[in-house]
Amino acid sequence: MRRSIIIAFSMYSRIPMPKVEWSEKNMRYSLCFFPLVGVVIGLCELGCYYLLNALSVSRVMMAAFMTVLPILISGGIHMDGFLDTVDAKSSFKPMEEKLKILKDPHTGAFAVIYAMVYLLVTFGLYYEITIEGLAVMAAGYVYERILSGYSVVSLKKAKKDGTAAAFADAAKQKEKWINNVIFPVEFLICSIVLCIINPVYGGACILAALLAYWYYRNMCYKVFGGVTGDMAGYFLQVCELMMLIAVILTEKLLMG
């Protein structure tokens, strides 16, 4: 378990971790501990908000810090998957060609365009967020990682190799236990936490995340024939953006 936690943080964050062997046994439960990275990001976002607010930093600078902080902590691995996926998806080429584009190390024009759009929209949303909305989003970082990890283990893979396939294969011996117990329990606990923090904002966040998952699953099957590690990163970024939009819209509607 300890080694699975270390591998989860080593893979999905830039937080320094002890070195362990990346064997199938050690990786078996790594995806189950993936949401813990979201706990760290959520706490860091809240800490950043309170610190910058205490220092009387402008809302513009605060929004900028809060936009880049999740990317800095994760090392950009999910944003990389998002950009690779939109690049392949926007090519309108046959499925086999799209999968090749996912592996292409070169940055396409669509990736650059969508990176700018994503960061600008995220910046604008963080500029508008209140501490109540941010508290919900702190749990949302965990929620999106639960859904992302579940998708890697449970959904059909587009390729037999790659990151998603490697982690899914490692979890295969405990697949029923992970799919039917661990992830559902994590999902239920996080849903309860979201509703405890704020029932209205939390409910909006949950709905947005589930809609993002529904879109992600259907899109991946239709466009790519299954999921990959890049697409799991794509989902996480899309889910995060949709939750932010849901929280801000709910705040604006309630505040009139």
C-alpha positions in Angstrom: 0.0 0.0 0.0 2.8 2.4 0.9 4.6 1.8 -2.3 1.3 2.2 -4.3 0.9 5.7 -2.6 4.5 6.6 -3.5 4.0 5.5 -7.2 0.7 7.5 -7.3 2.4 10.7 -6.2 5.5 10.1 -8.3 3.4 9.6 -11.4 0.7 12.3 -10.9 2.6 15.0 -9.1 5.9 16.7 -8.8 6.0 16.2 -5.0 9.3 14.6 -4.1 8.9 10.9 -3.2 11.2 8.0 -2.2 12.3 5.7 -5.0 10.4 2.4 -5.3 10.3 -0.3 -7.9 7.5 0.2 -10.4 6.5 -3.4 -10.4 3.0 -4.7 -11.1 2.5 -5.6 -7.5 3.6 -2.2 -6.2 1.4 -0.4 -8.8 -1.7 -2.5 -8.0 -3.5 0.1 -5.9 -1.8 3.2 -7.2 -5.0 4.5 -9.0 -6.9 4.1 -5.7 -4.5 6.6 -4.1 -4.5 9.0 -7.0 -7.3 11.1 -5.4 -4.9 11.9 -2.5 -3.0 14.1 -5.0 -6.3 16.0 -5.3 -6.4 16.4 -1.5 -2.9 18.1 -1.6 -3.9 20.4 -4.5 -7.2 21.4 -2.8 -5.4 22.2 0.5 -2.7 24.2 -1.4 -5.4 26.2 -3.3 -7.1 27.1 0.0 -3.8 27.9 1.6 -2.8 30.1 -1.4 -6.2 31.9 -1.2 -5.8 32.7 2.5 -2.1 33.7 2.3 -2.5 36.0 -0.7 -5.7 37.5 0.8 -3.8 38.2 4.0 -1.0 39.9 2.0 -3.6 42.0 0.2 -2.6 40.7 -3.2 -4.8 41.8 -6.1 -7.6 39.6 -7.4 -5.8 39.4 -10.7 -2.6 38.0 -9.2 -4.6 35.7 -6.9 -6.5 34.3 -9.9 -3.2 33.8 -11.8 -1.6 31.9 -8.9 -4.7 29.7 -8.4 -4.8 28.9 -12.2 -1.2 27.7 -12.4 -0.9 26.0 -8.9 -2.7 22.7 -9.9 -0.6 22.5 -13.0 2.6 23.1 -11.1 1.8 20.5 -8.4 0.7 17.9 -11.0 3.7 18.7 -13.2 1.3 19.4 -16.1 0.8 15.7 -16.8 -3.0 16.1 -17.1 -2.7 19.2 -19.2 -0.4 17.4 -21.5 -3.0 14.7 -22.0 -5.7 17.3 -22.6 -3.7 19.0 -25.3 -2.6 15.8 -27.0 -6.3 14.7 -27.0 -7.7 17.9 -28.4 -4.9 17.9 -31.0 -5.9 14.4 -32.2 -9.6 15.0 -31.9 -9.4 18.2 -33.9 -7.5 16.6 -36.8 -10.7 14.9 -38.2 -8.5 12.0 -39.4 -9.4 8.3 -39.2 -9.2 6.7 -35.7 -5.9 5.0 -36.3 -4.3 8.4 -37.3 -5.8 10.0 -34.2 -4.2 7.4 -32.0 -0.8 8.1 -33.7 -1.2 11.8 -33.1 -1.6 11.1 -29.4 1.9 9.6 -29.4 3.4 12.4 -31.5 5.8 14.4 -29.3 5.4 17.5 -31.5 2.9 20.2 -30.4 0.1 20.9 -32.9 -1.6 24.2 -33.6 -4.9 23.0 -32.0 -3.0 22.2 -28.8 -1.6 25.7 -28.5 -5.0 27.3 -29.3 -6.8 25.2 -26.7 -4.1 25.7 -24.1 -4.6 29.5 -24.4 -8.4 29.2 -24.3 -8.4 26.8 -21.3 -6.0 28.9 -19.2 -7.8 32.2 -20.0 -11.2 30.8 -19.1 -9.8 29.2 -15.9 -8.2 32.5 -14.9 -11.5 34.3 -15.4 -13.4 31.8 -13.3 -10.8 31.9 -10.4 -11.1 35.7 -10.6 -14.8 35.4 -9.8 -14.6 32.6 -7.2 -15.4 33.1 -3.5 -14.0 31.2 -0.5 -17.3 29.2 -0.3 -16.9 28.1 -4.0 -13.2 27.4 -3.5 -13.9 25.2 -0.6 -16.2 23.1 -2.8 -13.5 23.0 -5.6 -10.9 21.8 -3.0 -13.0 18.6 -2.7 -13.7 18.8 -6.5 -10.0 18.1 -7.1 -10.4 14.8 -5.3 -13.7 14.0 -7.0 -12.3 14.4 -10.5 -9.4 12.1 -9.7 -11.7 9.4 -8.4 -13.7 9.5 -11.7 -10.5 9.6 -13.8 -8.9 6.7 -11.9 -12.1 4.7 -12.2 -12.3 5.3 -15.9 -8.8 4.0 -16.4 -9.6 0.7 -14.6 -13.2 0.2 -15.8 -13.5 1.5 -19.4 -12.3 -0.2 -22.6 -8.8 0.8 -23.6 -8.0 2.2 -27.0 -4.5 0.6 -27.0 -3.0 -2.4 -25.4 0.1 -0.5 -24.4 0.6 2.9 -22.7 0.1 4.4 -19.3 -3.6 3.6 -18.9 -3.1 0.0 -20.0 -0.1 -0.4 -17.6 -2.0 0.8 -14.5 -5.1 -1.1 -15.5 -3.1 -4.3 -16.0 -1.4 -3.8 -12.6 -4.9 -3.5 -11.0 -6.3 -6.5 -12.9 -5.9 -9.1 -10.1 -7.9 -6.9 -7.8 -10.2 -5.5 -10.5 -13.5 -6.5 -8.9 -12.4 -5.2 -5.5 -11.2 -1.9 -6.9 -14.2 -1.3 -9.2 -16.9 -2.5 -6.9 -15.7 -1.4 -3.5 -12.8 1.0 -3.4 -13.8 3.5 -6.0 -17.5 3.5 -5.1 -16.7 4.1 -1.5 -14.3 6.9 -2.4 -17.0 8.3 -4.7 -19.7 8.2 -2.0 -17.5 9.7 0.7 -16.4 12.6 -1.6 -20.0 13.2 -2.7 -21.0 13.5 1.0 -18.1 15.8 1.8 -19.1 18.1 -1.2 -22.7 18.3 0.1 -21.6 18.9 3.7 -19.3 21.8 2.6 -22.2 23.4 0.7 -25.2 21.4 -0.5 -26.1 23.7 -3.4 -22.6 24.3 -4.7 -21.6 20.7 -4.0 -24.6 19.4 -5.8 -23.8 21.6 -8.8 -20.2 20.3 -8.7 -21.3 16.7 -8.6 -23.7 17.2 -11.5 -21.1 18.9 -13.6 -18.6 16.1 -12.9 -21.0 13.4 -13.9 -22.0 15.2 -17.1 -18.3 15.5 -17.9 -17.8 11.8 -17.3 -20.8 10.9 -19.5 -19.4 13.1 -22.3 -15.9 11.8 -21.9 -16.9 8.1 -22.1 -19.1 8.6 -25.2 -16.5 10.8 -26.9 -13.6 8.4 -26.3 -15.6 5.3 -27.5 -16.8 7.1 -30.6 -13.7 9.0 -31.6 -10.9 6.8 -30.3 -12.4 3.4 -29.7 -11.6 3.5 -26.0 -9.5 5.4 -23.4 -5.8 6.1 -23.0 -3.7 7.8 -20.3 -3.8 11.0 -22.3 -7.6 10.9 -22.5 -7.8 10.3 -18.7 -5.8 13.6 -18.4 -8.2 15.2 -20.9 -11.2 14.2 -18.8 -9.6 15.5 -15.6 -9.0 19.0 -17.1 -12.5 19.1 -18.7 -14.1 17.9 -15.5 -12.2 20.6 -13.5 -13.3 23.3 -15.9 -16.9 22.2 -15.8 -17.0 22.1 -12.0 -15.5 25.6 -11.9 -18.2 26.9 -14.3 -20.9 25.1 -12.3 -19.8 26.6 -9.0 -19.4 30.1 -10.4 -22.8 30.0 -12.2 -24.5 28.8 -9.0 -22.8 31.5 -7.0 -24.0 34.2 -9.5 -27.5 32.9 -9.6 -27.8 32.8 -5.8 -26.3 36.2 -5.3 -28.6 37.6 -8.0 
